[in-house]
Structures are given as structure tokens and as C-alpha cells.
């Protein structure tokens, strides 16, 4: 695709950035380098924090106005200043085209996305937590408003949906698709150490499992055991994958995923059907793997992939000779994008939504096919509060799983990101799935919209 022709317009797209952290700052920075994108509005926990983010993106302080009211924001806009605000309501009336929702806070993401759509704005969602609970509802609300609710390039869901739909357009049989975990497992052979996210772990047994043996699955299991001290699945990984599942119809092979430790060239060998020597019970499966590599090998951290069937042995033999990644038996191949550039590449999706009316996600195909849910990893006593923590938005004592979507009911599994702030009302045993009968959910707009989604899709 020639992107210059694809976005052949003189119009400048105006974006508002809600949540000016790493993702939002990337959009702010990239807009300064682009002819067709302007990002003069930033929202964060306070106007001062938003102003700081704009400065960090390279904009002079003299061009920024800290705005505490709608009047302040309107005056700043009319002067051509950058607008720094502490909430969406302050800037809702400004004439921007699309909201970049990147707060990372599930309930705020729901409130801001809904308010923006009702105000006639498009929404590009980077808060995957919100999308995992009410993405289908917000997609339908956008359609009613003649606007778009779309994931953004730079995050894995959009990039993976693009790769999957590319493969389907070309008629490939898709065996599996997914992503690598955010942090590679980097093996220092001389020291018998594996480093992941800056932390070193002993790995004395890894050398004997470095190369796949005759029984590839057994080798992968041995690696996982040898590196058990390193978390091999995370809530963000499965959160992103449930959004892809709802957009594409691809399904997990099992609720907790296989999450194997693999070298890049091993992916199509293991992520194939059991009849072909892999671990999957079927095809069109979603999966996450942990990339194992030496320090001098290329990273796959956070990249996305699709495994396809090799229909023409001659053609795929030719491609293998050119360095493409095929399974050991030559019946499947991996096509991949070993990167995600966060807010730096999100503008592609922003331009596509506003200029071409095209989503980067599933659009009307997005329906609640699966839910991200939770299972207890330890006993949890009645009376405890469930608290969301850290950069990765995890909840202590809970692990993520993906199950078929269901309306909220006492016996139904609760969507993971409705649980922050919930009170446990009866003892929960380790290994138990968290149902609505186990908790008292806090009031939130996210919860209200989920009920609206259930009424819309589970009649």
C-alpha cells in the first residue's frame, strides 16, 4: 500500500489525547512531525500533569495553557495554544475529530469513550482494559453516531487484526495467530542466566533444552519448568487477545493459553495442530508465546504473528530458502511483525478513521464472543477488596483466562476489569473461577455499559 495515496487529502486531522503517558506522549510527539495530524489537546489526572506531558513531547511551555474550565479551553484553542486539561468535560466542545483514549483506567476509559462518541467524535482506544469489557457496545454506539470506535496501530490488537485480515484476504488457511509476550527471555549461555525485563534468573538446566528434540512439545514443557520463576503469562497479554478474539472470531486453544517458551523459528512447529506435531487441538487459535533468544539475536518482544498452512511445497521451499520461518516438517509457516511502536504509529489509525472512515479493528464484526475472566490463585477470604495494581493492571491473587462471553449473572464469570474495587462477599478457594455471586461490584460507568451490552447482545 502507498500510504501517501491512501491519505491523499489536504485536511488536517485534529486529535485529543486522553492519558498522556507513554502511548499518548508518542502521539503528541509524532503529530509534531506530520503534515496531516495535529494534537493540541492533552488530558491527564490534572491540567498541570497534562501540560508536563506536552512539554515532554517537545512543545514549548509558552505555547501551552493550563485549563481548568471550558472557557479556558475555548480561549486557548482560539489563540492557537496547546490545551492542557484534567478531564474530558473541559475540552468536549472543542472542534477536534478523534479522541485517543489511552488513560489505561478501565472506568475512565469507558466514560471518556462514551462521552466523546455522544459528542460526535471518533474514538481510538488504547485502553484495552475498557475494550475487553464493553468494546462491542462502544462499537455499536459509534455506529449509531456515524462515528468509529477503533483500536489503534501501535498496540498489538490492531496490528494483529491487520495481519489476520491480510492473511484471510489472501486466502491463507490460518492455523494460529497471536503475539510474543512483552519481554524476551534472553539467555546468557556463559553465565547460565536468563534476563527478563531487567531481572536475572538462574537457568542451569536450560542448555539441555535449547534445541527442540524429537518430541518438540516435551522440550517446550521442560523449558517452562526450568524457567518457572519467570511469569509466563500476563493479564495484558490475554486482555489484548480477547479483543482480537471479539473482532476476528479466533479462539484460544485453552482458557489460560499454552504460553510456551519458544525461539522465534520454532513457533510454526509448536503452534500447529497435534496431527502435525504441534500442541493445538484445532485451527484458527489465538496464542501467546515467550520469546527465548541469545543477546545477539533479534527481539520479538511484543510482536505479532500468524501461522498459515503451506499449500504449495515448491513455493514455500523457495521462501524458506529466502529466510522465511517454516515448521520442521514444512507444512506451516509464520508471518510476523516483530515490533509495536506504541503512539508513534497510532496516527495511521487516526488518519484512516477520520479521512477514510475505516477502523483498524473489527468494526461491525466486533461482538462479545469471549470474556477476559479471573481465577483465584490462592484462597481469598470474604471481606477483602480486590485492588488493581501496577503498570500491567493486575489484581493480586487472580490469574486471567478467556472463556465464551456470557451476560452477567450469579453463576457467570465476571469480566476481569469489572473486579477492581470489588468486595469479596464469600470465601473463594484457590483454583476457583470468580463469579458474580462471589463479589459485590463497585458502581461504575463501565459496569453500567456492560449491562447495556448484555441487553444488546444477550437477549
C-alpha positions as CSV (number, residue, x, y, z in Angstrom):
1,X,0.0,0.0,0.0
2,X,1.2,3.5,-0.8
3,X,0.2,5.4,2.3
4,X,0.7,8.8,0.6
5,X,-2.1,8.0,-1.9
6,X,-4.2,6.2,0.8
7,X,-4.3,9.5,2.8
8,X,-4.4,11.8,-0.2
9,X,-6.2,14.7,1.5
10,X,-5.4,18.3,2.4
11,X,-7.4,18.0,5.6
12,X,-5.6,18.1,8.9
13,X,-7.0,15.7,11.5
14,X,-7.3,17.1,15.0
15,X,-6.8,14.7,17.9
16,X,-7.3,14.9,21.6
17,X,-5.1,12.8,23.8
18,X,-6.6,11.4,27.0
19,X,-3.9,9.9,29.1
20,X,-0.6,11.4,28.2
21,X,1.6,8.6,29.4
22,X,4.0,6.6,27.1
23,X,1.3,5.9,24.4
24,X,-0.2,9.4,24.4
25,X,3.1,11.1,24.5
26,X,4.1,9.2,21.4
27,X,1.1,10.5,19.5
28,X,1.8,14.1,20.7
29,X,5.4,13.8,19.6
30,X,4.6,12.2,16.2
31,X,2.0,14.8,15.4
32,X,4.7,17.5,15.5
33,X,6.4,15.7,12.6
34,X,3.3,15.2,10.5
35,X,1.5,17.4,8.0
36,X,-1.9,15.8,8.3
37,X,-2.2,15.4,12.1
38,X,-2.5,18.0,14.9
39,X,-2.6,17.0,18.6
40,X,-3.1,20.2,20.5
41,X,-5.2,18.8,23.4
42,X,-4.0,16.6,26.2
43,X,-5.9,15.4,29.3
44,X,-4.3,13.8,32.3
45,X,-5.0,13.4,36.0
46,X,-4.6,17.2,36.4
47,X,-4.1,20.1,33.9
48,X,-0.6,20.5,35.2
49,X,0.2,16.9,34.5
50,X,-1.1,17.2,31.0
51,X,1.0,20.3,30.4
52,X,4.1,18.5,31.6
53,X,3.3,15.7,29.1
54,X,3.0,18.2,26.3
55,X,6.4,19.8,27.3
56,X,8.0,16.3,27.4
57,X,6.8,15.8,23.8
58,X,8.9,18.8,22.7
59,X,6.4,21.7,22.8
60,X,7.5,25.0,24.3
61,X,5.8,26.0,27.6
62,X,4.9,29.3,26.1
63,X,2.5,27.6,23.7
64,X,0.6,25.7,26.4
65,X,-2.3,26.9,28.5
66,X,-3.3,25.1,31.7
67,X,-7.1,25.0,31.5
68,X,-9.4,24.5,34.5
69,X,-12.7,25.3,32.7
70,X,-14.4,25.0,29.4
71,X,-14.0,28.8,29.0
72,X,-10.2,28.4,29.5
73,X,-10.1,25.7,26.9
74,X,-12.0,27.7,24.3
75,X,-9.8,30.7,24.8
76,X,-6.7,28.6,24.5
77,X,-8.0,26.9,21.3
78,X,-8.9,30.2,19.7
79,X,-5.4,31.6,20.3
80,X,-3.8,28.5,18.8
81,X,-2.3,27.3,22.1
82,X,-2.0,23.7,23.3
83,X,-4.7,22.9,25.7
84,X,-3.8,21.0,28.9
85,X,-6.9,19.8,30.9
86,X,-7.7,17.5,33.8
87,X,-10.9,15.8,32.4
88,X,-12.7,15.3,29.1
89,X,-15.6,17.6,30.0
90,X,-13.3,20.6,29.9
91,X,-12.5,20.0,26.2
92,X,-15.6,18.2,24.9
93,X,-16.9,21.2,23.0
94,X,-13.6,21.9,21.1
95,X,-13.6,21.1,17.4
96,X,-11.4,18.0,17.3
97,X,-12.1,14.9,15.3
98,X,-10.9,12.0,17.3
99,X,-10.2,11.1,20.9
100,X,-7.2,8.9,21.7
101,X,-8.3,7.1,24.9
102,X,-5.0,6.0,26.5
103,X,-5.6,6.5,30.2
104,X,-5.3,2.8,30.9
105,X,-8.0,3.1,33.6
106,X,-11.0,0.8,32.8
107,X,-13.8,3.0,34.1
108,X,-12.3,6.3,32.9
109,X,-11.8,4.8,29.5
110,X,-15.5,3.8,29.4
111,X,-16.7,7.3,30.5
112,X,-14.4,9.2,28.1
113,X,-15.1,7.0,25.1
114,X,-18.9,7.2,25.6
115,X,-18.8,10.9,26.1
116,X,-16.7,11.5,23.1
117,X,-18.9,9.4,20.8
118,X,-22.0,11.2,22.1
119,X,-20.2,14.5,21.4
120,X,-19.8,13.4,17.8
121,X,-16.1,12.5,18.0
122,X,-14.4,9.3,16.7
123,X,-12.6,7.3,19.4
124,X,-9.3,5.5,19.0
125,X,-9.0,3.1,22.0
126,X,-5.6,2.2,23.5
127,X,-7.1,1.4,26.9
128,X,-7.5,-2.3,26.2
129,X,-9.0,-2.9,29.6
130,X,-12.1,-0.9,28.7
131,X,-12.4,-2.6,25.4
132,X,-12.2,-6.1,26.9
133,X,-15.4,-5.4,28.9
134,X,-17.5,-3.1,26.7
135,X,-15.8,-2.9,23.3
136,X,-18.7,-4.3,21.3
137,X,-21.2,-1.9,22.9
138,X,-19.0,1.1,22.2
139,X,-18.6,-0.1,18.6
140,X,-22.4,-0.1,18.2
141,X,-22.8,3.2,19.9
142,X,-20.2,4.7,17.5
143,X,-22.2,3.3,14.5
144,X,-25.4,5.0,15.8
145,X,-23.4,8.3,16.0
146,X,-22.0,7.7,12.5
147,X,-18.6,7.6,14.1
148,X,-15.9,4.9,14.7
149,X,-14.6,3.2,17.8
150,X,-11.4,1.6,16.8
151,X,-8.2,0.1,18.3
152,X,-5.0,1.8,17.2
153,X,-1.9,0.7,15.4
154,X,1.0,0.7,17.8
155,X,-0.9,-1.7,20.1
156,X,-0.9,-5.4,19.4
157,X,-4.7,-5.9,18.9
158,X,-4.9,-3.5,15.9
159,X,-1.6,-4.8,14.4
160,X,-2.7,-8.5,14.8
161,X,-6.2,-7.8,13.4
162,X,-4.5,-6.3,10.4
163,X,-2.2,-9.3,9.9
164,X,-5.1,-11.8,10.3
165,X,-7.3,-9.9,7.8
166,X,-4.3,-9.6,5.4
167,X,-3.9,-13.4,5.6
168,X,-7.7,-14.0,5.1
169,X,-7.8,-11.6,2.2
170,X,-5.0,-13.7,0.5
171,X,-6.9,-16.9,1.2
172,X,-4.4,-18.4,3.6
173,X,-5.6,-21.1,6.0
174,X,-4.9,-19.6,9.4
175,X,-3.7,-22.2,11.9
176,X,-2.8,-19.8,14.7
177,X,-2.3,-16.1,15.4
178,X,-1.1,-14.1,18.4
179,X,1.8,-12.2,20.0
180,X,5.0,-12.6,21.8
181,X,5.0,-11.5,25.4
182,X,6.2,-8.0,26.2
183,X,9.6,-9.0,27.4
184,X,12.0,-11.5,25.8
185,X,13.7,-14.3,27.8
186,X,17.4,-13.5,27.0
187,X,19.8,-16.4,27.7
188,X,23.4,-15.7,28.7
189,X,24.9,-19.1,28.0
190,X,28.2,-18.5,29.7
191,X,26.6,-17.5,33.0
192,X,23.5,-19.8,32.8
193,X,21.3,-16.8,33.4
194,X,18.1,-15.7,31.7
195,X,17.2,-12.0,31.9
196,X,13.6,-10.8,31.5
197,X,12.5,-7.2,32.0
198,X,15.8,-6.4,33.6
199,X,15.7,-9.2,36.2
200,X,18.2,-12.1,36.1
201,X,17.0,-15.7,36.8
202,X,19.2,-18.8,37.2
203,X,18.8,-21.2,34.3
204,X,21.3,-24.0,34.8
205,X,19.0,-26.6,33.1
206,X,18.3,-24.5,30.0
207,X,21.3,-25.7,27.9
208,X,19.9,-29.2,27.5
209,X,16.6,-27.8,26.3
210,X,17.9,-25.1,24.0
211,X,17.3,-27.0,20.8
212,X,14.0,-28.8,20.1
213,X,14.4,-32.6,20.5
214,X,12.5,-35.3,18.7
215,X,9.5,-34.5,20.9
216,X,9.1,-30.7,20.5
217,X,6.3,-30.4,22.9
218,X,8.2,-32.1,25.7
219,X,11.1,-29.7,25.1
220,X,8.8,-26.7,25.4
221,X,7.4,-28.1,28.7
222,X,10.9,-28.7,30.1
223,X,11.8,-25.1,29.3
224,X,8.7,-23.7,31.0
225,X,9.6,-25.8,34.1
226,X,13.2,-24.7,34.1
227,X,12.1,-21.1,33.9
228,X,9.1,-21.3,36.2
229,X,10.4,-18.4,38.3
230,X,9.6,-16.1,35.4
231,X,5.9,-15.2,34.8
232,X,5.0,-16.8,31.5
233,X,1.5,-15.3,31.0
234,X,0.2,-11.8,32.0
235,X,-3.1,-10.1,32.2
236,X,-2.2,-7.5,29.4
237,X,-1.4,-10.4,27.0
238,X,-4.8,-12.1,27.5
239,X,-6.6,-8.7,27.6
240,X,-5.3,-7.9,24.2
241,X,-6.1,-11.3,22.8
242,X,-9.7,-11.2,24.0
243,X,-10.1,-8.0,22.0
244,X,-8.7,-9.8,18.9
245,X,-11.0,-12.7,19.5
246,X,-14.1,-10.5,19.6
247,X,-13.0,-8.8,16.4
248,X,-11.9,-11.8,14.4
249,X,-13.6,-14.9,15.8
250,X,-10.2,-16.6,16.5
251,X,-10.4,-18.6,19.8
252,X,-7.9,-19.7,22.5
253,X,-6.9,-23.3,22.4
254,X,-7.4,-23.4,26.2
255,X,-8.6,-20.6,28.6
256,X,-5.1,-20.0,30.1
257,X,-3.3,-20.3,26.7
258,X,-0.2,-22.5,26.2
259,X,2.2,-19.6,26.7
260,X,5.2,-21.7,25.7
261,X,8.9,-20.6,25.8
262,X,10.0,-20.7,22.2
263,X,12.7,-19.5,19.9
264,X,11.3,-17.5,17.0
265,X,12.0,-20.2,14.4
266,X,10.1,-22.8,16.5
267,X,6.7,-21.0,16.5
268,X,5.2,-22.7,13.4
269,X,6.4,-26.1,14.6
270,X,4.7,-25.9,18.0
271,X,1.7,-23.7,17.1
272,X,0.2,-26.2,14.7
273,X,-2.4,-28.9,15.1
274,X,-1.5,-32.0,17.1
275,X,-1.8,-34.1,13.9
276,X,1.1,-32.1,12.5
277,X,3.3,-32.4,15.6
278,X,2.1,-29.2,17.3
279,X,0.2,-28.7,20.5
280,X,-3.1,-27.2,19.2
281,X,-6.4,-29.1,19.3
282,X,-7.7,-27.3,16.2
283,X,-7.0,-24.4,13.9
284,X,-7.8,-20.6,14.0
285,X,-6.4,-20.5,17.5
286,X,-5.1,-17.5,19.4
287,X,-1.9,-17.8,21.3
288,X,0.9,-16.0,23.2
289,X,4.5,-17.2,23.4
290,X,7.6,-16.1,25.3
291,X,10.5,-15.4,23.0
292,X,13.7,-17.2,24.1
293,X,16.9,-15.8,22.5
294,X,20.5,-15.1,22.9
295,X,21.7,-11.5,23.5
296,X,22.9,-11.2,19.8
297,X,19.6,-12.4,18.3
298,X,16.8,-10.1,17.2
299,X,14.0,-9.3,19.7
300,X,10.3,-10.4,19.2
301,X,9.1,-8.6,22.3
302,X,5.5,-7.6,21.8
303,X,5.5,-8.5,18.1
304,X,2.5,-10.2,16.4
305,X,2.4,-13.3,14.1
306,X,0.1,-15.5,12.1
307,X,0.9,-19.2,11.3
308,X,-0.5,-20.3,7.9
309,X,-0.7,-23.6,6.1
310,X,1.9,-24.2,3.3
311,X,-0.3,-25.2,0.4
312,X,2.3,-25.3,-2.3
313,X,5.5,-27.1,-1.3
314,X,7.6,-25.6,-4.1
315,X,6.7,-22.0,-3.3
316,X,7.3,-22.4,0.4
317,X,10.6,-24.2,-0.2
318,X,11.6,-21.2,-2.2
319,X,10.5,-18.9,0.6
320,X,12.3,-21.0,3.2
321,X,15.5,-20.6,1.2
322,X,15.0,-16.8,1.4
323,X,14.9,-17.0,5.2
324,X,11.2,-17.2,6.0
325,X,10.2,-19.2,9.0
326,X,8.7,-22.7,8.3
327,X,7.9,-25.6,10.7
328,X,10.3,-28.5,10.8
329,X,8.1,-30.6,8.6
330,X,7.5,-27.7,6.1
331,X,3.7,-27.8,6.4
332,X,3.2,-24.4,8.1
333,X,4.9,-21.1,8.2
334,X,5.0,-18.0,10.4
335,X,4.5,-14.5,9.0
336,X,5.2,-11.8,11.6
337,X,5.7,-8.2,12.6
338,X,8.4,-8.2,15.3
339,X,7.5,-4.7,16.6
340,X,4.9,-2.4,18.0
341,X,5.7,1.3,18.1
342,X,3.0,2.5,20.6
343,X,1.9,6.0,19.9
344,X,4.5,6.6,17.2
345,X,2.5,4.6,14.7
346,X,-1.0,5.2,16.1
347,X,-1.5,8.2,13.7
348,X,-2.0,5.8,10.8
349,X,-5.2,4.6,12.5
350,X,-6.3,8.1,13.4
351,X,-6.0,9.2,9.8
352,X,-7.7,6.1,8.5
353,X,-10.7,6.7,10.8
354,X,-11.2,10.4,10.1
355,X,-10.2,10.7,6.5
356,X,-11.3,7.3,5.1
357,X,-14.0,6.2,7.6
358,X,-12.1,2.9,8.2
359,X,-11.5,1.2,11.5
360,X,-8.2,-0.6,12.4
361,X,-10.1,-3.3,14.2
362,X,-13.1,-5.5,13.6
363,X,-15.8,-2.8,13.1
364,X,-19.3,-4.3,12.8
365,X,-17.8,-7.8,13.2
366,X,-16.8,-7.0,16.8
367,X,-19.3,-8.8,19.0
368,X,-19.0,-10.3,22.5
369,X,-17.7,-13.7,21.6
370,X,-15.3,-14.1,24.6
371,X,-14.7,-12.5,28.0
372,X,-11.5,-12.0,29.9
373,X,-12.2,-13.5,33.3
374,X,-10.4,-14.4,36.5
375,X,-9.5,-17.4,38.6
376,X,-8.1,-17.4,42.1
377,X,-4.5,-18.4,42.6
378,X,-4.9,-18.5,46.4
379,X,-7.6,-18.6,49.0
380,X,-9.4,-15.2,49.3
381,X,-11.5,-14.6,52.4
382,X,-14.8,-12.8,52.4
383,X,-14.5,-9.1,53.2
384,X,-11.3,-8.5,51.2
385,X,-11.2,-5.8,48.5
386,X,-9.8,-6.6,45.1
387,X,-7.3,-4.0,44.0
388,X,-5.8,-3.3,40.6
389,X,-2.1,-2.6,40.8
390,X,0.9,-1.7,38.7
391,X,1.7,-0.8,35.2
392,X,0.2,-4.1,34.0
393,X,-3.1,-3.6,35.7
394,X,-3.1,-6.9,37.6
395,X,-5.0,-7.9,40.6
396,X,-3.2,-9.8,43.4
397,X,-4.4,-13.4,43.8
398,X,-6.1,-13.6,40.4
399,X,-5.0,-15.0,37.1
400,X,-6.6,-14.3,33.7
401,X,-8.4,-16.7,31.5
402,X,-10.5,-16.3,28.4
403,X,-14.0,-18.0,28.2
404,X,-17.0,-17.7,25.9
405,X,-18.9,-14.5,26.7
406,X,-21.9,-14.5,28.9
407,X,-24.3,-12.0,30.4
408,X,-23.7,-11.0,34.0
409,X,-25.4,-13.4,36.3
410,X,-24.7,-15.0,39.7
411,X,-23.2,-18.1,38.1
412,X,-21.4,-16.3,35.3
413,X,-17.7,-15.5,35.4
414,X,-17.1,-11.8,36.0
415,X,-15.1,-9.8,33.4
416,X,-11.7,-9.2,34.8
417,X,-11.8,-5.4,34.7
418,X,-15.1,-5.1,36.5
419,X,-13.3,-6.6,39.6
420,X,-11.0,-3.7,40.7
421,X,-12.6,-2.3,43.9
422,X,-15.0,-5.3,44.3
423,X,-15.7,-6.6,47.8
424,X,-15.4,-10.4,48.2
425,X,-18.7,-11.5,49.8
426,X,-18.0,-15.2,50.4
427,X,-14.8,-17.2,50.7
428,X,-13.1,-18.1,47.4
429,X,-10.9,-21.1,47.2
430,X,-7.7,-21.3,45.2
431,X,-8.4,-22.5,41.7
432,X,-12.0,-21.2,41.8
433,X,-13.3,-19.0,38.9
434,X,-14.7,-15.7,40.2
435,X,-18.4,-15.4,39.6
436,X,-20.8,-12.6,40.2
437,X,-22.1,-14.3,43.3
438,X,-18.7,-14.1,44.9
439,X,-18.3,-10.4,44.8
440,X,-20.1,-7.0,45.2
441,X,-19.1,-4.9,42.3
442,X,-18.5,-1.2,42.8
443,X,-20.7,1.3,41.0
444,X,-19.1,2.5,37.7
445,X,-20.0,3.6,34.3
446,X,-18.1,0.6,33.0
447,X,-20.4,-1.7,34.9
448,X,-23.5,0.2,33.6
449,X,-22.3,0.0,30.0
450,X,-21.6,-3.7,30.4
451,X,-25.2,-4.2,31.4
452,X,-26.2,-2.3,28.3
453,X,-24.0,-4.5,26.2
454,X,-25.6,-7.6,27.8
455,X,-29.1,-6.4,27.0
456,X,-28.0,-5.6,23.4
457,X,-26.3,-8.9,22.6
458,X,-27.7,-11.5,25.1
459,X,-31.4,-11.1,24.6
